[in-house]
Amino acid sequence: MLKEFKEFALRGNVVDMAVGIIIGTAFGAVVASLVGDVLMPILGLFLGGADFSNQFLLLKPGVAPGPYPSLAAAKQAGAVAVGYGLFINAIVNFLIVAFALFLAVKAMNAARRPQRAAPAQPSREEVLLTEIRDLLARR
């Protein structure tokens, strides 16, 4: 049984999948930082200084009455709040990752596709035979 597990674990597909998962996790962290630390502050600046990570809709106040300066403060007070700003961040993360994967798959498909060679030029004999055919057809 140990031998079968070793054969399974060391197959190319399993190792490739493990590498892909590790790289995907690292890529996800980079994208999350790009969205949270770069894109959303710029977008918030254009929208009047809004910090999307703290945008929320208060449904029910908590033990301590509001207003709450952040979503974390609202949750700490026991309030029921919908964190739509975090949802917007997640959507932007998803779109960036999906677009990057689209580009990667498109590049892989293009690399797999056989390159079409330029059509071969007709030989001298073929050119002459074509000219003879055309001359006979004109008569």
N, C-alpha and C positions, 0 to 999 in steps of 0.2 A: 504494500500500500504506500509506503514511503517513496518507493521508486516511481510509482505512478504519479504521486503528487509532484515529485521533482521534475518529471517529464512535462507535466502540465504547467508548472510554474515557470519553467525555463523555455517554453515555446516562444517563438518570436512575437506572436500576437499578444500574449499576456504581458511580455516585457514592454512592447510598444504601447500597449494600453496604459501600463503603469507610468511610463515616461510622459505620455499625453496627459494623464490626470495631474501629475506633479506640475508640469508646465502650465496646464490650464488653471490650476490653483494659484500659481504665481502670477499668471496673466490677469486673473480675476482681482487679485490684490492691487495690481498696477492700475487696472481700469477703475476700481473703486476709489483709489487715491486721485486719479485723474478727474473723475466726476465730482467727488466730494471736496477736493482741495483746489481744483483749478476751474472746471467748467461751471459748477453751481455758484461759486462766489461771483464770477463774471456775470452770469445770468441774473443773479440776485442784484448786482450793481445796476444793471440795465432796468430792472424792475423796481427800483427805488430802495435798494439796500436790503431786500428781503433775504433772510437766511432760510433756505428751503428745508434744511434739516430740522428747524424749529417751527415750521408751519404746521399748525394743527387746528382741528375743529373741536371745541369743547362741547361734549354732549351732556355731561353731568359734573358739577363741581365736586371736589373731594372734601375731606374733613376740614382742611384749611381752605377758606374761600379764596377765589382768584382775584385779580387776574394773575396768570402764571407766566413768568418770563420765558419759559422754555417747555418743550414737551416732557423733558425729564423731570422738571419741577412739578408739572401737572400730574404725572404718573406717581411721583413720590408722595404727593398730597392725596393720592387715592382717587383722583379724578378720572372720569371716562372720557378719553379723547381719541379722535381719529387723526393719526399722523400722516396726512396726505403729502407733506413735504418729503418724508422718507420714501413714500411710494413713488413720487416723481424721481427721486434719486435712483431708485431701483429700476425704473423704466429706462432712464438714460443709461445706466450701467448695462442693462440688457441690450439696448440698441447698439451700443458700441461693441459689445462682445459679439453680437449676432453679425454685425457688419464686418468685423475682423475675421470671423469664421467664414463668412461668405467669400471674402477676398482670398482666404487661404484655400478653400475648396476650389474656387475658380482657378487659382494658380496651379493647383495639383491636377485638375482636369485638363488644363491646357498643356501641362508637361506630359501627361499620359497620352494625349491625342497624338497620333502619328503625324509627323510633319509632311505636308504634301510637297513633293518634289516638282520642280518646274517641268512642264511637258517637254519631252525630248524633241529636238529639232529634226525635221525630216531629212533623210539622207539625200545626197545629190541625185541618186537614181529616182527616188520618189518625186523630187521636184521636177525632173525631166519628164517622168511619166505623167504627172499632173498637167504640165504644159502641153504635152502631146494630146492628152484627153480633151483639154479645153479647146485646142485648135481643131480637133476632129468634130467637136460638138458645134462649133461655129459654122462649119460647112454645110 
